[in-house]
Amino acid sequence: MIACNRGDVVLVGFVFSDESGRKLRPAVVISSAAYNRAREEVVVSAITSNVRRRLFGDHLIDNWRGAGLLFPSLVTGILRTIKRTMIDRKLGAIPKLDLEAIDRHLRRSLGL
């Protein structure tokens, strides 16, 4: 099982919303260190390279190369709780300024 830290960019086996298949996609770990230590799950936010379609709760990653991504990308407002065993591997980590912006989007999206 892969140990994860908040802000890690990981490759995750996401199941399609209609459950017709599965595809490896990048995601960022957004759950806290305490949550990650206490559970076998982590909370992630999906990452997409479709930067033209920005919706409420999405954040365009300024330093996408620094995060270990191959293309300009955005962190979406799509959240999932997954088993750590679903993580294929780590790709990198979201830089601090981007993670702070993601936090702001999450607070607005969740009404916190």
Residue, then its C-alpha position, 0 to 999 in steps of 0.5 A: m500500500i502506497a503512503c500518501n501525503r496531502g498534495d501528492v499527485v497520484l495515478v488512480g484507477f477511476v471507474f467510469s460514472d456508468e460503471s462500464g469500465r476503468k481508466l488510470r487518471p491523475a488525482v491530487v490527495i486532499s485529505s489530511a495527514a491525520y486522516n491518511r494515517a488513521r484510515e486505509e482510504v484517502v480523499v482525492s480530487a480528480i485532475t483533467s487536462n481539459v483546461r478549456r472546460r472550467l466549472f465551479g470548484d475547479h483550479l487551473i494548476d499554475n505549475w503543472r510541470g512541478a506537480g509531475l503532470l505532462f500537460p496543462s491541467l486543472v484540479t476539478g471539484i470532483l471528489r472521491t474517497i478511494k482505497r489506497t490500494m487503488i493508487d497505481r503510483k505517485l507522479g509528483a506533488i502540487p506546489k504550495l501556492d496551487l495547493e492553497a488555491i485548491d483549498r480556497h476552491l474546496r472551501r467555497s464548493l463545500g460551504l466551509 
